[in-house]
């Protein structure tokens, strides 16, 4: 969807009957079907994928590259690549995103902030000097 190049492999799963108390740090792909009471943060965010299913509930900050939300998040959300809000997705908190795909029925209660892609390093600029005779060097 929309040129998504995120890895589609899920490395870890938090089942529907699981409840985690405390912060969760992951790499790669993670699907949450249960509850997390704490922050969910991708270590090495470059190609991370987090899927929050319609049964999932997160109470805490969420930070990753690619995020698909069809459940409930109460806290600040930061997606450095693509944030997809599916029809049953609910976010109560401020959202920072680079690309946003929002389906009908999704709800955000908070401030949406678009963050542009990082600018590539500027190329050096060379100025031509003028010689004593008035000719360019």
N, C-alpha and C positions, 0 to 999 in steps of 0.2 A: 504494500500500500504506500503510495506517495514516495516511491523510491527508497523504501526502508531497506537498509543494508545490515540491520542488526542480526546477530546470530540468533537462530531460532531454536537452538538446543537448550533444554532445561537441565541443569546439573543437579538442582536440589528442589525438594518439595516439602512444604509444611502442610500436613494433612488437615482435613476439616475438623478433626477432634483435638488437634494440638493447640496449646496455648503457651506462648512464650512470654515470660516476664523479663524484660531487659533488652539491651540493644542487640541488634543482629547485623553482622557484617558479612557480606557474601561477595563472591566473584563469579563471573559467568552468568548463567541463567538461574533464576529462582522463581518458583510459583508458590504463592501463598493461598491456601484454602481455609486456614484456621485463623487464630487471633494472635496478634503481636502487640504487647503493651511495652513500647520502647521504640527507639529509632531503628530504621531499616536503611542501611547504607552500603552501597557498592564500593568495594575496595578496588582500585584500578578501574574507574568508571568507563573507560573508553568503549568497551563493547558489552557492557552489562545489560541484562534484560530482567525486568521484574514484572511478573504478572500477578495482579491482585484479582482473584476470582470473585464471582458474585457472592460467595459465602464468606469471604475474608473480611477481617476488621483489623485495621492498624491504628493505634493511638500513639503517634509520635512522628518525628520528622522522617521523610523519605527522600533519599538522594540516589540517583542512578542515571545512566545514559538513556535507556529506552524503557518506558513505563507504560503498561497497559492496565487500566483500572476499570473493573466492573464490580468492585466491592466498595467498601467504606474506608476512607482515610480521614483521621482527625489530626491535623498538623500541617506544617509547612512541607510543600512538595517542590523538589528541584529535579528537573529532567534536562540533561545537557544535550540531548538529541531529540527524540520523538516522544511526546506524551499523547497517548490515545485514551480518550474517555469514552467507554462503551455505554450503552443505554442505561444500565443499572449502576453506573459509577457515581459515587458521591465523594466529594472532597470538601471538608470544612477546614479551611486554612488558606494561606496565601500560596499561590502557584507560580513558579518560575519555570519557563520552558523556552526551547528554541523553535521546535515545530509542534503544532497542536492539531490534533484530529479529534473533534468532538461530535459524538453521535447524538441524535435526538433522544431526549430523556435524561441525559447526563446532567449533573448538577455540581456547580462550584459555588461555595459560599466563602468568599474571600477575594483577595486582589489577584488578578491575572497580570503577570509581568513577562513581556517578551524579552528574551535575552539573545541578542544577535550572535552569530557565529564569530569566534575569535578572528580578528583580522590577521592575515599573514604578515610576517615581518616586512617592513617597508624596505624597498631597495634603496641603496644609497643614491643620493643626488650629487652629481658633479657639476660644478660651475666652471665655465671657461673664463680664464683670466685674460686681462688685456695687457699686452706688452707695452713697452715704452714707445714703440713706433705707432701704436694705435691698432695694430693687427691682433686678431684673436689668437690665443695660444692653443 
